[in-house]
Amino acid sequence: MLSLGLLLAAVLFCTHVGFAQETPAALASPIPDPPPAPFQEFFGGRIQRTMTLLATSTPQRRHPVRILVYGQSITQGAWTRQIEQYLRRTFPHAELEYVNRAIGGFTAPALVRTAVHDLYPFYPDLVIFHVYDGEYTGELERIISNIRRTTTAEIMLLTHHVVGVHQTETRAFAEQTQVEDESSDVIRHLAQKYDAELVEIREAWKQYLQTYGLDPRQLLGDHVHPNEAGNELFTKLVSRHFRLNTLWPNRWLDTVRTYEAKRALDESASDEIVFTGGGWERDGAAAVGRKADGVLRLEFDGNRVNAIAGACQDAALGTARVLIDGQPPSSFAGTYAITRPSEALDVWWPAIQRIGHAAPLLVEDWTLRITSINDEATDIAFEVSGSRTGPDGGGTNHERFVSNSGRVVIEPRDFGAMTFARTYRNKLCPLGFEVRWSVAPMFVDEYQPPRVEPDVRVHRTTLVQGLSNARHTLEIIPNGDGPVPIESIEVYRPPLR
């Protein structure tokens, strides 16, 4: 079985006989609409939480919605920016955070390394995902599986569009089409297995070409990447999935649950949030804690907890301690995120694909400095230093590196981008070149509620993220320095354990 990524790379970088022949004219914008898709009435059925948050946002209640686009160069295209514009125009009252962290040239075997920095800690409401390769070696499924294990994100998977190897190269074109067809079948299988929204780009693209009598090259800029018309078609095919669909069973209550804070005060309920020690009172839509001896307690199953701030008329608000299982969130190893390392010389690829650790982390900034490198960038020596840890040892790209503190672990295979960057740009990486990353907290040990009125946004604060997906106990204990208004607590429980 040929590697689709390698085959596409050959199409992109090699010279074809067909390049010298006349290329058909690109489609003028605006392009015709695609024909209706089969079962289009079910579109949006597997992204119901995201669509509910978007569609029910109003001037009086602006829901935050976080969307991450991930993949390689196809998902860096103009169509992803057009989707953002479409969502902002269609759902103007939602507080949309739309981020594209795609890495051009990184197939699934590379993205499975970087996703630990880019994807899982970001914990989006929706992931829009398309990538090549990894179908038969496991990396593609592992990325999707890890999304389901570590987050409650809904997933939108895209099959492959039709690339444009010249029609006179019958064998190459047929072989490439077969590889892409088989790869798209794997994507369809994974979408069904992991309950993802499937955007059928491939079959719709074929139908579009047939309906309007087009050559594949008329939608492409370089025989692989879409041109303006191709990006417009991508946008039309993807955007029609963003619909609030009430025909599909709703299951997101099982993964993201909202606990109303004042319910225990209104109904003397003890099956969800409970208050002990006094000092909490009902105030409008919120429960407000005012005394240091009062505790809000919630037993929950999940790996992330958010507090939604309530309104309060007091001039100044107070603070509260946060405990998970009797300990501050900072004491849990999984509640720290390592950011994507900075880029290799003169390219967009991260110089090191993954930074791990073998000991508890600190919130700090890290620097890896090159101390020796050969001309081909195949022999690299380095040293690392943390802003709080200090100098922490050195190593080479030929063996697994564990820093003196254990706070930095780098596998030899994760230096590959530096070697490829040397070949791609034909520039020698200088001695002293630095790679940087940070360790960021995914917690607050002390909760400071924001002022809600007259703002109509939903003020969400992540109290803790990165816990084991298991049973825990949350406690919020006011410090007595002012009121702590809480409207609700959100608990996130990934569906795959």
Disulfide bonds with the S-S distance in Angstrom:
none
